[in-house]
Amino acid sequence: MTKKIRFAIIGAGRIGYVHAGSVSENPSAELVYVVDPFKESADKVISAFGGKYSSDPEAVINSGEVDAVIIGSPTPTHVPLLTTAIKAGVHALCEKPIDLDIKNVDALRATANSAKTNVTIGFNQRQDPHFKEVKSRVAKGEVGQVEQVVITSRDPGPAPQAYIAISGGIFRDMTIHDFDLARYFVPNIVEVSATGTNSFCDYIKEENDFDNICVVLKGANNEIVTILNSRHSAYGYDQRLEVFGDKGMLTVGNLKNTVVEYSSKDVSSAAEPLMNFFLERYAAAYRNELALFIQGISEGKVLGSTFDDGRAALILADAAHESARTGKSVKVNLN
């Protein structure tokens, strides 16, 4: 019988809860610890999925009781915890972003890339079944040479002001997922142009951030990637993808809880609203991400998003922030 990978979840917020559920469902994984400074939050995860409580992540990482950690704690803890895990020989799946400061990311880069353990960054959208199908069909040449990619991502409503204040801004917090998804289809981005507006949310403006943005990325082979983000959407969580080439186009529309529609003499057609938020829309992606992480541990290589993928996404986010503030395009080097 294959030995299960023993996991610790660091951070018992909503993303920690999702990861704990994925661990509990995976036959190759075992949830040993849930780590959070607030025991009440951890107890909710433990009551649902099991495990022991600790408030000390470094002690858990160095305990010898876990083989892998999933880091879903606040962003400023990511680099220190990754460093501790690598030194302890513990595999790590770390939520995005690695850090808000590229200098801190670069300082860890050589250590992370030479680690004997698996260091994976949590860009789960690459593992969405629909996006993966598009990637596979693009690779088979169905759309020909990729010329344009359009990524639409709109949240159902803005995060609280306290979160916005520490998020690093919309490009580093929200669009960063789309930067990674953009590189899934156009790996070598060379130029970034961005604009942002304050259309509806006063407290986002107070935090010197945007609530609506548009980013245009240029690829080395003249591909154009357009990213549209908003912190609100009256009709629900808007997640769409379009990949256009000289032979055709592939699209992924919004998902609903059911595709059943109703029509009557009063209503021509009525369907269920869109899925509420990312925890529902990307539930399969989170499960696939964990499965791939475990497979990578057994094969001795990173199969999901690498540390350098996480670094590249932050470079693009920083460039978009600069472009939106200056009104100028920004050249980038992701190497």
N, C-alpha and C positions, 0 to 999 in steps of 0.2 A: 504493500500500500504506500502510495506517495505521501511524503510528509507534507502537512499543510504549512503554508506561509503564515507566520504569526505576525499580526498587525497591531499597531497602535494608531489611533486616530488622534491627531493633535489639533484641537479646536473643535468645540462641540456646538457650533452654530448651525445654520441651516445646511451649509455645504458639508460640514462634518457629519451631519445626520444622514445625508444622501450617501456619502462614502461608506459610512458604517453599514447602511442597508445593503450596499453592493458587496461589501466584504462578507456579510452574514449570508448572502445568497450564493456566493461562489464556493463550490465544493473544495477548491484548492486553498481556501483562505480561512483563517481563524481570527476573530477579534479578541485580543487579549487586554488591551488598555484603551480607555478613553481619557484624554488629557485636556483639562481646561481649568483656568483659575476659578471658575464659578461652578461649584459642585452641582448646583441645581440644574444647570444646562447639561452637564455630563450625565447626570442621573436620568434625564429624559432619553438620552441615547442608549444608556446601559439598560434601562427598563425595556426598551424596544428590541435591542440587538445583543445584549450581553456585554461581557468585559468587566474589567476592574477600573476603579477610579484612581487618578493621580492628578495632582496639580503641578507636577514637576516634569516637564518634557525631557530635560537633559538626563535626569535620573532614569527615566523609562528607556530612553535611547541606549543608555550605557548599562542597562540592567542585565543584559544577556537573555531577556525573556521575549524579545521581539526580533523578527527578521527584517521587518519593513515598517516604515511610517508613512502615513498620509498627512501632509502638512496643510491644514486649512485654517491656521491661526492668522492673526493680522499680519499684513505685508511686512512691517519692520522686523518680524521674527523669522522670516523665511531664510535669509542668508545665514544667520547664526545657527538655526536648526539644521539646515542643509550641511553646514560645516561640521557640526557635531555628529550628524548621521554618517557622513563620509569617513570621519576619523574613527568612528565606532564600528565601521564595516556593516552598517545597516542601510538597506535599500530605501530610497525616498521617492515618493510621488508628491510633488509640490504644486500647490495651486498657483495660478498666475496672480500678479506679476512676480517675478523673482525678487525684485526690489523696485522702488520708484527712482532710484539713482543708478544710472548706468555705470558709474565708477565702482559701486559696490558689486555689481554683477561682474564687471571685468576683473575685479580682484579675486573672485571665486572661480573664474572661468577655467583656468588651467587645472585647478584641483578637481573641479567637477568633471571635466572632460577626460582626466586621467584616472578617475576613481575606478576601483575594482568592483564597486557596487553599482547598482542601477540608479541613475538620477534621471527621472522623467518629469517634465513640466506638464501641468494639467490643462492643456488645451483640448478639452474633450470633444469639441465640435468636429475635429478630424475623424472621430470615431462614430459620428452619426451615420446610421445605415444609409440614409438618402444621399448625404454628401459623399460618402464612400462609393456609392454606386456611380455618381456623376464622375468622380475621380477615375474610377475603373474604365468607364466608357470613353472618357477623354483620352485616357492612355491607349485605348484600342483604336483611336483615330476617328471616332464617330463625328466629332465636330471639326475635324481637320486641325489646322493651325489655330491655336487660341488667340483671339484678337481682343476680346473684351470679357471682363468678369464684372458682374453687378451683385453686390451684397447689400441686402436691406436688413437692418436690425433695429427694431423699435420696442422699447420696454412698455408695459401697460401703464406704468406710472413712475414718477421719480423716487429715488431712494430718499430717506430722511436727510435733513440738512447736516446732522452730525456725521453721517456717513460721507456725504459729498465733501465735507470739510477735510477729511483725511484720505480721500480716495485717490488723490493725485490728478484729478481731472478726468473728464470724459474720455479723452484719448487713451490714457493709461489704465483706466478702469473698465470702460465698456468697449471701446473700439479695438482694444488690444486683442480681443478674441477674433475680430474680423481681420486684423492685420495677419494673424496666424493663418486664418482660413484663406486669405488672399494668397499667401505664400504656399499654401497647399497646391494651388493651381498655377501660380506664377512665382516660382521660388526666388528669382533674382530681381528684386525691386531696386531701381536706381534713382528715382526721384519722387518726391512727395509734395502735393499741393493740398491745402485744407482751408476750409472756412467754417466759421461757427456763428451762431446767433443766440440771442436770448429772447425767446418767443412767448414763453408762458409762465416760467417759474422764477419768482422774485428771489427766493433764497439761494437758488443756484447762481444767479447773477451776483448776489452778495458775496458768494464764495469765489468770485472771479472765474467762473466756469461757464460753459455753454450748455444749453439744453437741446439744441439741434445742430448737427454738423454734417458736412459733406467732405469726403476725402477722395482725391484722385491720385492713384499710384501709377507710375510708368515703369514697365518692365524693360529688361535689357534687350528684349527682342521686339520692342515697340508695342507690347501688350498694354492695355489700359484697364485698370481696376477701379471701379467706382464704389465707394462705401457710403451708405446713407444711414445715419443713426438719429434717433430721437429718444428723449427720456420719457415720452408719453405716447400712447396710442389709444384712441377712443374705442377701437374695435378689438383690442387684445394684443398679445405678444406676437409681433410681426417679424417673421424669420423667413426670408426668401433668398434664393440663389439663382443666378443666371450665368451660364458659360456659353459664349458665342464664338464661333469660328467660321472659317471660310467654307465649311461643308454643312454647317447646321448649328443648332443650339440645344442645350440641355437646361432644364429649369427644375427647381424644387419650390413648390408652393408652400403655403402655410398648412400646418396640420391641425386637424380638429379631433375632438373626442369621438365623433362619428361622422361618417360621410352620408348618412341618411338625410334626405331633404323632404320637406312637406310642402304640398301645394293644395290649394282649395280655391273656391270662388272669390275669397277675400285676399288670399296671399298667393302670389305666383310661385314662390319658392322660399323656403326658410330652412336654414341649416344651423347646426350648433355653432356657438362662437368659438374663436380660436382658443387654444390651450392657454391657461392662465399665465405661466411664466416658465423660466428655464428649467426648473426642477421637473416639470411635466414634459415639456417639449424635448428635453435632452436626457430623459431618464435612461433610454437605451444606450446613449453615448457614454454616460457615466459607467454603466455596467461593462460596456465594451472596453472602455479605457482601463478599468481595473483588470479585466481579463488579459489584455495585451501587456500590461505591466507585469503581471504574474508570469506570463509566457516569456517575457523578456528576461526576467530573473532566472528562469530555468535554462534559457538559451545563452545567458551571459552577454546580452546586448540590449540596447534601448530600442524598442520597437515603436514607441509612441513619439511624442514631441520631445526633442532633445533640449539640453541646456542652451545650446546655440539657437534653437528655434525660439526659446523664451527671450534670449538676448536680442534677436533680430526684431521680434515684435515690439520690444521696448524702444529700440532705436527708431523704428517707424513711428511709434507713439510720440516720442520726443520731437521727431521731425515734423509731425503733423501739428503738434502744439506750437512749435516755432513758426510754421507757415501760417497758421491761423492768426497768430499775434502780429506777424510782420507783413502779411499779405504777399509774401514771396515764396516761390517754390524752393525746396530744399533738396540738394543732392545728398544721397546716402550711399554708404559702403557697408554692407552687412557682413563682410569677412572679418 
